Amino acid sequence: MTNDKLFQKRKAIDKKSLERQKASRPKRKRALLVCEDSHSAPSYFDKLIKHYGLNTVDIRICGKECASAPVSVVEFGTECLKNDDDFDYVFFVFDRDTHSTYDKALIKISGLKQKTTYKEIKIYPITSTPCFELWLLLHKKLSTKPYSTIGQKSPADCLIDDLKRINPFENYSKNSGCNYFNKIEGNIAKAIDNAKSLIQNGNDTEQKDHYINPATYIHEIVIILQEIADGYNEKIH
């Protein structure tokens, strides 16, 4: 066999081997996070995704037209799904606070989950009562203190006041980026445990899911992202 023919044969073998490797690689699951137009939550999730080395998780931010209304977040996410429904998980992330469309948003998500079009997608309402900042607080401590409007301050305002008493959040602003992620990433497991405890405490007192005060379901996103990362890494080793 001539050198040219030998080279071509080896090249063909290498090509087939590469194709087999590509075919055997696991497909990493895709997730869609739909958030309201604030800087802190999307920034936290962006850093969390990078922390787990994920590149198949999309964050879509509902723009200023939403005015942080929960129902607008769900409607925006529904439009995103119409354009691309190739997701394994969809998370609608919004606060309860004093939003008047909170109930309507939960009803819409429930209806979306019933549609046969999306029967293969796991859809989650990721609510926080009163707000996302509770998740940050849970990285540091567990508190069952309920929040309500006090004077001119909304429940979210009151929680943020408490958060700013804790290091490293003294200068926290809802419209700031997540400059503190590297200071709290070591406490993610603690935050998950604390979030679960709040929900269990609410269930023990017969409060309805997504109406427990205080409570956040952000740990559900974190756990699934961990599973996506771990499952992919296990399969390629």
C-alpha positions in Angstrom: 0.0 0.0 0.0 1.4 3.4 -1.0 2.0 6.1 1.6 -0.8 8.2 0.1 -3.4 5.4 0.4 -2.2 4.6 3.9 -2.6 8.2 4.9 -6.1 8.4 3.4 -7.1 5.2 5.2 -5.9 6.5 8.5 -7.7 9.7 7.9 -10.9 7.9 7.3 -10.5 5.8 10.4 -9.8 9.0 12.5 -12.8 10.7 11.0 -15.1 7.7 11.9 -13.6 7.6 15.4 -14.3 11.3 15.9 -17.8 10.9 14.7 -18.4 8.0 17.2 -17.0 10.1 20.0 -19.3 13.0 19.2 -22.3 10.7 19.0 -21.5 9.1 22.3 -21.1 12.5 24.1 -24.1 13.2 26.4 -26.4 16.0 25.6 -26.4 18.5 28.4 -29.9 19.4 29.5 -31.1 22.9 28.7 -32.8 25.2 31.1 -34.5 28.6 30.7 -34.6 31.2 33.5 -37.0 34.0 33.0 -36.5 37.0 35.4 -37.9 40.4 36.0 -35.9 43.5 35.0 -33.7 43.9 38.1 -30.0 43.6 38.2 -29.4 41.6 41.4 -31.2 38.3 40.6 -30.1 37.9 36.9 -26.5 38.8 38.0 -26.6 36.2 40.7 -27.9 33.5 38.4 -25.3 34.5 35.7 -22.5 34.0 38.2 -24.1 30.8 39.5 -24.2 29.3 36.0 -20.6 30.2 35.4 -19.7 28.7 38.8 -21.1 25.3 37.7 -19.6 25.6 34.2 -22.9 25.5 32.4 -23.4 26.7 28.8 -26.9 25.4 28.1 -28.7 27.6 30.6 -30.3 30.7 29.1 -31.3 33.8 31.2 -34.0 35.9 29.7 -34.8 39.2 31.4 -38.3 40.7 31.0 -37.6 44.3 30.0 -38.9 47.5 31.4 -42.3 46.9 29.9 -42.9 44.3 32.7 -42.4 46.8 35.5 -41.5 43.7 37.6 -45.2 42.5 37.4 -45.2 38.7 37.9 -47.8 38.1 35.2 -45.7 40.0 32.7 -42.7 37.8 33.5 -44.8 34.7 32.8 -46.2 36.2 29.6 -42.7 37.2 28.4 -41.4 33.7 29.2 -44.3 32.1 27.3 -43.4 34.1 24.2 -39.8 32.9 24.6 -41.1 29.3 24.6 -43.1 29.9 21.4 -39.8 30.8 19.7 -37.7 28.0 21.3 -39.3 25.2 23.2 -36.2 22.9 23.2 -35.8 23.1 27.0 -35.8 20.5 29.7 -36.6 23.0 32.4 -38.2 26.4 32.6 -38.1 28.6 35.7 -40.3 31.7 36.1 -38.5 33.8 38.8 -40.5 36.6 40.4 -41.2 38.2 43.8 -44.5 38.2 45.7 -43.9 41.5 47.6 -47.1 43.6 47.0 -47.6 42.7 43.4 -51.3 42.6 42.4 -50.7 40.0 39.6 -49.0 37.4 41.7 -52.0 35.1 41.9 -52.6 35.5 38.1 -49.0 34.6 37.4 -49.3 31.3 39.3 -52.5 30.4 37.6 -50.9 31.1 34.2 -48.0 28.9 35.0 -50.3 26.1 36.1 -52.1 26.4 32.8 -48.9 26.3 30.9 -47.8 23.1 32.6 -51.1 21.5 31.4 -50.4 22.2 27.7 -49.5 19.1 25.7 -47.1 21.3 23.7 -44.9 21.5 26.8 -45.5 18.1 28.3 -41.9 17.2 28.1 -40.7 20.4 29.8 -40.6 20.7 33.6 -41.9 24.1 34.4 -41.4 25.8 37.8 -42.8 28.9 39.5 -39.8 30.2 41.4 -41.3 32.6 43.9 -39.8 34.6 46.8 -41.9 36.1 49.6 -41.3 38.8 50.0 -38.4 39.0 47.5 -35.3 37.6 45.9 -33.1 39.1 48.7 -34.4 36.5 51.1 -32.3 34.0 49.2 -29.2 36.1 49.8 -30.0 36.4 53.5 -30.4 32.6 53.8 -26.7 32.2 52.8 -25.9 33.8 56.2 -28.8 32.8 58.5 -32.2 31.2 59.0 -34.9 33.6 60.0 -38.7 32.9 60.1 -39.6 36.5 60.6 -42.6 37.3 58.3 -42.6 40.6 56.3 -45.4 43.0 55.7 -45.8 46.7 54.7 -44.7 49.1 57.4 -45.5 52.7 56.7 -44.1 53.7 53.3 -41.9 50.6 53.1 -43.0 47.5 51.2 -42.3 44.0 52.6 -39.3 43.8 50.2 -38.0 47.1 51.5 -38.2 45.8 55.1 -36.3 42.6 54.2 -33.6 44.6 52.4 -33.1 46.7 55.5 -32.5 43.5 57.4 -30.1 42.2 54.7 -28.0 45.3 54.9 -27.3 44.7 58.5 -25.4 41.5 57.5 -21.9 41.3 56.0 -21.1 41.5 53.1 -24.4 43.2 52.1 -24.0 46.5 54.0 -24.0 48.5 50.8 -26.5 46.3 48.9 -28.7 47.9 46.3 -31.4 46.0 44.4 -30.2 47.6 41.1 -26.6 46.7 41.7 -24.8 43.7 40.2 -23.9 40.6 42.2 -20.5 41.8 43.5 -20.7 39.6 46.5 -21.1 36.2 44.9 -17.6 35.1 45.6 -18.1 36.0 49.2 -21.2 33.8 49.7 -20.7 30.9 47.2 -19.3 28.7 49.9 -22.7 29.1 51.7 -24.9 27.8 48.9 -25.5 24.4 50.7 -26.5 26.4 53.8 -28.9 28.6 51.8 -30.5 25.5 50.3 -31.0 23.9 53.8 -32.4 27.2 55.2 -34.8 27.6 52.2 -36.1 24.0 52.7 -36.6 24.7 56.4 -38.7 27.8 55.8 -41.0 25.9 53.4 -41.3 23.0 55.9 -42.1 25.5 58.7 -44.8 27.0 56.5 -46.2 23.6 55.7 -46.3 22.8 59.4 -48.4 25.9 60.0 -50.6 25.0 57.1 -49.6 27.9 54.9 -50.1 27.2 51.2 -47.1 26.7 48.9 -45.9 30.0 47.3 -47.8 31.9 50.0 -45.6 31.0 52.9 -44.1 34.1 54.5 -41.2 34.2 54.4 -40.1 31.6 51.8 -38.2 31.3 48.6 -38.0 28.5 46.0 -34.7 29.6 44.4 -33.1 26.5 45.9 -35.0 24.4 43.4 -33.1 26.1 40.5 -29.8 25.7 42.3 -30.4 22.0 42.9 -31.3 21.3 39.3 -28.4 23.2 38.0 -26.1 21.2 40.2 -27.7 18.0 38.9 -27.2 19.1 35.3 -23.6 19.9 35.9 -22.9 16.7 37.9 -24.8 14.4 35.6 -22.9 15.7 32.5 -19.5 15.4 34.3 -20.2 11.9 35.4 -21.1 10.8 31.9 -18.0 12.1 30.2 -15.6 10.6 32.6 
